[in-house]
């Protein structure tokens, strides 16, 4: 026995734990699966595992015949064995797959726990993400109308599972040679682009161009989406929710496709513009969709921040506004308001007596460019969620001026005119705040 290991039983437990990790000898054998780019190791190398770092989640390893050259490597990049024989058998089974990697060609490509699309989704890949291939099923299979292999893969970080290869580019890299293993002769790039794009209503393009973001219409879940793995088409907007399944996609003329066993017919006008024909509740519809090529959540977050800034300014410029005719209007930081002594507002038919005195303020309307110079913006007042009215507003030196906006000059949340037969102009002076700070 090594003299350095004599008397372990006499050591304190802490020292014994340290020796268990760093050890007097190798703590196992490993097979390199995915070395780093600057590593001197290669995929499939059998290495000695010298020590383990719990803090960094790494092993220190070296090749059996190069004891002086040690390398620290992430645990997930190594498959560890207790016996050299087991490691050698694993390398034999790995065979030529030791040199094979794959690139994901589809945003959100799922990894599953088993080689079937009915098994649990355990990971989703980004487009362009690289994975290490560990093997594949023995024969090609059909998933919907797509045919390919299920590849067993290792993702960065150590997650292992199965990916259907229709949206993978599988390559074998040995030294200076690179061979694509799943080249498809019948690959249809136009159809592929259609299936992997998230299509949005054509109105989104108009909203973004004019920077008039309607948060009731622009949502991540609204649009036309394809799930080629499950042969599923989903169409959602505020008024429609459709989920249909196809059995096969058949070309029907130039850049037109029929999704058999579903009601959908898709015409591809360009790489970022399509039209969809479908049936909903017995009626035929035709709608245009676009690829806006922008992150919806980022757009929404920006609009939410704009509205918060408008509310903050309204509060800081007041928050209490008083009119001898129209009463007292108070805005709070949480987006609520009170409006008391507003009998003149009721007598003019702007709100009813039942509206009450409290509600929420939302900066959810926009002003036509031709009149925007006259106003700071527009907002909606929702009285007890029962009655909703809109106002144009402008800050003045000593107060706030409002103009009531009738419904007939609002088009899709855009106020197109400030000229009415009987305009209701409301002027308020600013009062010192009587609202305690939160």
SEBA-614353 format. One record per residue (C-alpha): residue number from 1; residue in three letters; x, y, z. Coordinates in steps of 0.25 Angstrom, whole numbers, plus 2048, in hexadecimal, padded with zeros to 3 digits. Each point is the difference from the previous one (the first is absolute). Layout:
N
(NUM ALA (X Y Z))
...
***
This chain:
438
(1 UNK (800 800 800))
(2 UNK (805 80E 7FD))
(3 UNK (806 806 80D))
(4 UNK (7F9 80D 7FE))
(5 UNK (7F3 7F9 802))
(6 UNK (804 7F9 80D))
(7 UNK (7F8 804 80C))
(8 UNK (7F4 805 7F9))
(9 UNK (7F7 7FC 80B))
(10 UNK (808 809 80A))
(11 UNK (7FD 80D 7F7))
(12 UNK (7F5 809 803))
(13 UNK (7F3 7FF 7F8))
(14 UNK (803 80D 7F9))
(15 UNK (80E 7FB 7FB))
(16 UNK (7FA 7F3 7FC))
(17 UNK (7F5 807 7F7))
(18 UNK (80C 808 7FA))
(19 UNK (807 7F4 7FD))
(20 UNK (7F4 7F9 7FA))
(21 UNK (7FF 80C 7F6))
(22 UNK (80E 802 7FD))
(23 UNK (805 7F2 803))
(24 UNK (80D 7F9 801))
(25 UNK (7FD 7F9 7F2))
(26 UNK (7F7 801 7F5))
(27 UNK (7F1 801 803))
(28 UNK (7FB 7FA 7F4))
(29 UNK (801 7FF 7F0))
(30 UNK (7F9 809 7F7))
(31 UNK (7FD 801 7F1))
(32 UNK (801 80E 7FA))
(33 UNK (7F3 804 7F9))
(34 UNK (801 80E 7FD))
(35 UNK (80D 807 802))
(36 UNK (802 80F 800))
(37 UNK (805 807 7F4))
(38 UNK (80E 802 806))
(39 UNK (801 7F2 806))
(40 UNK (80B 7F7 7FD))
(41 UNK (7F6 7F4 801))
(42 UNK (7F8 7FB 7F5))
(43 UNK (7F1 7FA 800))
(44 UNK (801 7F1 804))
(45 UNK (80D 801 808))
(46 UNK (801 7F7 80C))
(47 UNK (806 808 80C))
(48 UNK (804 7FE 80E))
(49 UNK (7F7 808 80A))
(50 UNK (80A 806 80A))
(51 UNK (7F7 809 809))
(52 UNK (7F3 806 801))
(53 UNK (7FC 80F 803))
(54 UNK (7F2 801 806))
(55 UNK (801 80F 800))
(56 UNK (803 801 7F1))
(57 UNK (7F9 7F4 7FC))
(58 UNK (80C 7FB 7F9))
(59 UNK (80A 7F4 7FF))
(60 UNK (80F 800 7FE))
(61 UNK (804 7F6 7F6))
(62 UNK (80C 7FB 7F8))
(63 UNK (802 7F6 7F5))
(64 UNK (806 7F3 805))
(65 UNK (80D 802 7F9))
(66 UNK (802 80F 803))
(67 UNK (800 801 80F))
(68 UNK (806 80E 800))
(69 UNK (7F5 806 7F8))
(70 UNK (7F4 802 808))
(71 UNK (7F3 808 7FC))
(72 UNK (7F5 805 808))
(73 UNK (7F3 7FD 7F8))
(74 UNK (7F1 802 803))
(75 UNK (7F9 7F3 806))
(76 UNK (7F6 800 7F5))
(77 UNK (80A 7FF 7F5))
(78 UNK (805 7F2 806))
(79 UNK (7F9 7F3 802))
(80 UNK (806 7FA 80C))
(81 UNK (802 7F1 803))
(82 UNK (805 7F8 80C))
(83 UNK (807 7F6 7F8))
(84 UNK (809 802 7F3))
(85 UNK (7FA 7F4 7F9))
(86 UNK (7F2 807 801))
(87 UNK (806 80D 7FA))
(88 UNK (807 7F8 7F5))
(89 UNK (7F2 7F9 7FD))
(90 UNK (7F9 80D 7FF))
(91 UNK (80A 806 7F6))
(92 UNK (7FE 7F3 7F7))
(93 UNK (7F1 803 801))
(94 UNK (802 80E 7FD))
(95 UNK (808 7FD 7F3))
(96 UNK (800 80B 7F6))
(97 UNK (7F6 808 807))
(98 UNK (80B 805 809))
(99 UNK (803 80A 7F4))
(100 UNK (7F2 804 7FD))
(101 UNK (7F9 80D 804))
(102 UNK (7F3 807 7FC))
(103 UNK (7FB 80E 7FE))
(104 UNK (7F2 803 803))
(105 UNK (7F8 807 7F5))
(106 UNK (7F3 803 807))
(107 UNK (7FD 80A 80B))
(108 UNK (7FA 7F8 80B))
(109 UNK (804 7F2 7FB))
(110 UNK (7FC 7F7 80B))
(111 UNK (809 7F5 807))
(112 UNK (7F7 7F4 805))
(113 UNK (803 7F6 80B))
(114 UNK (7FE 7F4 7F6))
(115 UNK (800 7FF 7F1))
(116 UNK (7F2 803 7FD))
(117 UNK (7F8 80D 7FF))
(118 UNK (7F6 7FB 80A))
(119 UNK (80B 800 80B))
(120 UNK (803 80C 80A))
(121 UNK (806 80C 7FB))
(122 UNK (80D 802 809))
(123 UNK (807 80C 7F8))
(124 UNK (7FE 80A 7F5))
(125 UNK (80C 804 7F7))
(126 UNK (803 80E 7FA))
(127 UNK (802 801 7F1))
(128 UNK (80E 7FE 7FD))
(129 UNK (803 7F9 80D))
(130 UNK (80B 7F5 7FF))
(131 UNK (7FD 7F2 807))
(132 UNK (809 7F3 801))
(133 UNK (7FA 7F4 7F9))
(134 UNK (802 7F3 808))
(135 UNK (7F8 7F7 7F7))
(136 UNK (7F3 7FE 7F8))
(137 UNK (7F5 7F6 7FE))
(138 UNK (803 7F5 7F7))
(139 UNK (7F6 803 7F5))
(140 UNK (7F9 80D 7FB))
(141 UNK (7F2 803 805))
(142 UNK (7F4 809 7FC))
(143 UNK (7FB 80B 809))
(144 UNK (7F4 805 7FA))
(145 UNK (804 802 7F1))
(146 UNK (80F 802 804))
(147 UNK (80A 7F5 7FF))
(148 UNK (80D 7FF 807))
(149 UNK (808 7F9 80C))
(150 UNK (7FF 803 80F))
(151 UNK (80E 804 804))
(152 UNK (804 7FE 80F))
(153 UNK (807 80D 803))
(154 UNK (807 808 80B))
(155 UNK (7FD 80E 802))
(156 UNK (80A 80A 806))
(157 UNK (7FE 7FF 80F))
(158 UNK (7FE 7F1 800))
(159 UNK (7F2 7FE 7FC))
(160 UNK (7FE 7F3 7F8))
(161 UNK (7F4 7FC 7F8))
(162 UNK (7FB 7FD 7F2))
(163 UNK (7FE 80A 7F4))
(164 UNK (7F9 7FD 7F3))
(165 UNK (80A 804 7F5))
(166 UNK (7F7 807 7F6))
(167 UNK (805 80D 806))
(168 UNK (80E 7FC 803))
(169 UNK (80C 801 7F7))
(170 UNK (809 7F4 804))
(171 UNK (80E 801 7FD))
(172 UNK (80C 7F7 802))
(173 UNK (80D 807 803))
(174 UNK (80D 7F9 7FF))
(175 UNK (80C 809 7FF))
(176 UNK (7FF 808 7F4))
(177 UNK (7F4 7F9 7FA))
(178 UNK (7F2 803 802))
(179 UNK (7F4 7F7 7FB))
(180 UNK (7F1 803 801))
(181 UNK (7FA 7F3 804))
(182 UNK (7F1 804 7FE))
(183 UNK (800 808 7F3))
(184 UNK (7F2 800 7FA))
(185 UNK (7FE 800 7F1))
(186 UNK (7F1 803 801))
(187 UNK (802 80C 80A))
(188 UNK (7F7 80B 7FD))
(189 UNK (805 80D 806))
(190 UNK (7F4 808 7FD))
(191 UNK (7F7 7F6 808))
(192 UNK (80B 7FF 80B))
(193 UNK (7FF 80F 802))
(194 UNK (7F1 800 800))
(195 UNK (800 7F5 80B))
(196 UNK (80B 806 809))
(197 UNK (7FB 80F 800))
(198 UNK (7F6 806 80A))
(199 UNK (7F6 807 7F7))
(200 UNK (7F9 80D 806))
(201 UNK (7F4 807 7FB))
(202 UNK (803 80A 7F5))
(203 UNK (7FB 80B 809))
(204 UNK (80D 7FE 809))
(205 UNK (808 806 7F5))
(206 UNK (7F8 80C 7FF))
(207 UNK (800 802 810))
(208 UNK (80F 7FF 800))
(209 UNK (802 809 7F4))
(210 UNK (7F8 80B 807))
(211 UNK (804 7FC 80E))
(212 UNK (7F1 7FF 804))
(213 UNK (801 7F3 809))
(214 UNK (7F2 7FB 804))
(215 UNK (803 7F6 80B))
(216 UNK (7F2 7FA 7FF))
(217 UNK (804 7FB 7F2))
(218 UNK (80F 7FE 800))
(219 UNK (803 7F4 809))
(220 UNK (80A 7F5 7FF))
(221 UNK (7F5 7F5 7FF))
(222 UNK (7F9 807 7F4))
(223 UNK (804 7FC 7F2))
(224 UNK (801 7F4 7F7))
(225 UNK (809 7F5 805))
(226 UNK (805 7F3 7FA))
(227 UNK (804 7F4 808))
(228 UNK (806 7F6 7F6))
(229 UNK (804 7F6 80A))
(230 UNK (7F1 7FE 804))
(231 UNK (7FA 804 7F2))
(232 UNK (7F9 80B 807))
(233 UNK (7FB 80E 7FC))
(234 UNK (7FC 80A 80A))
(235 UNK (7F9 80E 7FD))
(236 UNK (7FD 809 80B))
(237 UNK (7FB 80E 801))
(238 UNK (7F6 808 80A))
(239 UNK (7F4 7F9 7F8))
(240 UNK (805 7F3 7FB))
(241 UNK (807 7F4 806))
(242 UNK (803 7F4 7F6))
(243 UNK (808 7F4 802))
(244 UNK (800 7F6 7F4))
(245 UNK (809 7F4 7FB))
(246 UNK (804 7FD 7F2))
(247 UNK (804 7F2 7FB))
(248 UNK (809 805 7F4))
(249 UNK (804 80D 7FA))
(250 UNK (7FE 800 7F1))
(251 UNK (805 80B 7F6))
(252 UNK (7F5 806 7F8))
(253 UNK (806 809 7F6))
(254 UNK (80B 80A 802))
(255 UNK (803 803 80E))
(256 UNK (7F3 7FB 805))
(257 UNK (7FD 7F4 809))
(258 UNK (7F4 7F8 805))
(259 UNK (800 7FA 80E))
(260 UNK (7F8 7F3 7FE))
(261 UNK (7F6 7FD 80A))
(262 UNK (800 80E 805))
(263 UNK (7F8 80C 7FA))
(264 UNK (80D 808 7FE))
(265 UNK (806 804 7F2))
(266 UNK (80C 809 801))
(267 UNK (806 809 7F5))
(268 UNK (80E 805 802))
(269 UNK (801 80E 7F9))
(270 UNK (80E 803 805))
(271 UNK (809 7FB 80B))
(272 UNK (7F9 809 80B))
(273 UNK (7F2 801 7FA))
(274 UNK (7F6 7F5 7FF))
(275 UNK (7F1 7FF 7FE))
(276 UNK (7F8 7F5 807))
(277 UNK (7F2 7FA 7FC))
(278 UNK (7F9 7F8 80A))
(279 UNK (7F2 7FD 805))
(280 UNK (7FB 804 80E))
(281 UNK (7F2 7FD 805))
(282 UNK (7FB 7FD 7F2))
(283 UNK (805 80C 7F9))
(284 UNK (80C 802 7F7))
(285 UNK (80A 80A 804))
(286 UNK (80D 806 7F9))
(287 UNK (80A 807 809))
(288 UNK (80E 806 7FD))
(289 UNK (80B 7FE 80A))
(290 UNK (80F 805 801))
(291 UNK (80D 7FC 806))
(292 UNK (803 80D 808))
(293 UNK (80E 7FA 804))
(294 UNK (7FF 807 80E))
(295 UNK (7FE 7FB 80D))
(296 UNK (7F2 802 805))
(297 UNK (803 800 80F))
(298 UNK (80A 80B 7FD))
(299 UNK (7F6 809 7F9))
(300 UNK (7F6 7FE 80B))
(301 UNK (80A 803 80B))
(302 UNK (804 80D 7F9))
(303 UNK (7F1 804 7FE))
(304 UNK (7FD 7FD 80F))
(305 UNK (80C 809 804))
(306 UNK (7FB 80B 7F7))
(307 UNK (7F2 7FF 807))
(308 UNK (807 800 80E))
(309 UNK (808 80C 7FC))
(310 UNK (7F3 808 7FC))
(311 UNK (7F9 7FC 80D))
(312 UNK (80C 804 808))
(313 UNK (800 80E 7F9))
(314 UNK (7F1 802 803))
(315 UNK (802 7FD 80F))
(316 UNK (80D 809 801))
(317 UNK (7F8 80B 7F9))
(318 UNK (7F5 7FF 80A))
(319 UNK (7FC 7F7 805))
(320 UNK (7F3 808 804))
(321 UNK (7F9 808 7F6))
(322 UNK (7F5 809 803))
(323 UNK (7F5 807 7F8))
(324 UNK (7F5 809 806))
(325 UNK (7F7 7FA 7F5))
(326 UNK (804 7F2 7FE))
(327 UNK (805 7FC 80E))
(328 UNK (80C 7FA 806))
(329 UNK (808 7F6 7F8))
(330 UNK (80C 7F8 807))
(331 UNK (809 7F6 7F9))
(332 UNK (808 7F6 808))
(333 UNK (80D 7F8 7FE))
(334 UNK (7F9 7F3 7FF))
(335 UNK (7F8 804 7F4))
(336 UNK (7F3 803 808))
(337 UNK (7F9 80D 800))
(338 UNK (7F4 807 807))
(339 UNK (7F7 80B 7FA))
(340 UNK (7F7 807 80A))
(341 UNK (7F6 80B 7FE))
(342 UNK (7FE 7FD 7F1))
(343 UNK (7F2 804 7FF))
(344 UNK (803 808 7F3))
(345 UNK (806 7F4 7FA))
(346 UNK (7F4 7F8 803))
(347 UNK (7F6 80C 7FA))
(348 UNK (808 800 7F3))
(349 UNK (7FE 7F1 7FE))
(350 UNK (80F 7FC 801))
(351 UNK (7FD 7F6 80B))
(352 UNK (7F4 7FC 808))
(353 UNK (7FD 801 80E))
(354 UNK (802 7F1 802))
(355 UNK (80E 802 7FC))
(356 UNK (805 803 80E))
(357 UNK (80C 808 804))
(358 UNK (80C 7F6 7FF))
(359 UNK (806 7F8 7F5))
(360 UNK (80D 7FD 7F8))
(361 UNK (808 809 7F6))
(362 UNK (807 7FA 7F4))
(363 UNK (808 807 7F6))
(364 UNK (7FB 7F6 7F5))
(365 UNK (7FC 80A 7F5))
(366 UNK (808 808 7F6))
(367 UNK (7FF 80D 7F9))
(368 UNK (801 802 7F1))
(369 UNK (80D 807 7FB))
(370 UNK (7F8 80C 7FA))
(371 UNK (7FB 804 80E))
(372 UNK (80A 7FA 809))
(373 UNK (808 80D 802))
(374 UNK (7F4 806 808))
(375 UNK (800 7F5 80A))
(376 UNK (809 7F8 809))
(377 UNK (7F8 7F3 7FE))
(378 UNK (7F3 7F9 803))
(379 UNK (7FA 7F7 80A))
(380 UNK (7F4 7F8 804))
(381 UNK (7F9 800 80D))
(382 UNK (7F9 7F4 804))
(383 UNK (7F5 803 80B))
(384 UNK (7FE 7F4 808))
(385 UNK (803 7F8 7F4))
(386 UNK (7F2 803 7FB))
(387 UNK (801 80D 7F8))
(388 UNK (80D 804 7F8))
(389 UNK (803 80E 7FA))
(390 UNK (80B 806 7F9))
(391 UNK (807 80D 801))
(392 UNK (80B 808 7F9))
(393 UNK (809 807 80A))
(394 UNK (80A 80B 801))
(395 UNK (808 805 80C))
(396 UNK (800 80F 802))
(397 UNK (808 808 80A))
(398 UNK (7F6 800 80B))
(399 UNK (7F8 7F4 7FD))
(400 UNK (7FA 7F6 7F6))
(401 UNK (7F7 802 7F4))
(402 UNK (7F7 7F4 7FB))
(403 UNK (7F8 7FF 7F3))
(404 UNK (7F5 7F5 800))
(405 UNK (801 7F7 7F4))
(406 UNK (7F3 7FA 7FA))
(407 UNK (801 7F2 7FB))
(408 UNK (7FD 804 7F2))
(409 UNK (80E 806 7FE))
(410 UNK (808 7F4 806))
(411 UNK (804 7F5 7F5))
(412 UNK (808 7F4 806))
(413 UNK (804 808 80D))
(414 UNK (805 80C 7F7))
(415 UNK (7F9 80D 802))
(416 UNK (7FF 807 7F3))
(417 UNK (7FA 80D 803))
(418 UNK (7FE 80B 80B))
(419 UNK (7F5 807 7F8))
(420 UNK (7F2 7FD 805))
(421 UNK (7F3 808 7FF))
(422 UNK (7FE 801 80F))
(423 UNK (80E 7FE 806))
(424 UNK (802 7FE 80F))
(425 UNK (80D 807 805))
(426 UNK (803 7FE 80E))
(427 UNK (80B 809 807))
(428 UNK (806 7FC 80E))
(429 UNK (809 807 809))
(430 UNK (80B 7F8 808))
(431 UNK (7FE 7FF 80F))
(432 UNK (80A 7FC 80A))
(433 UNK (800 7F1 802))
(434 UNK (7F7 7FB 80C))
(435 UNK (804 7F1 7FD))
(436 UNK (80A 7FA 80A))
(437 UNK (80C 7FA 7F9))
(438 UNK (800 7F1 7FF))
***
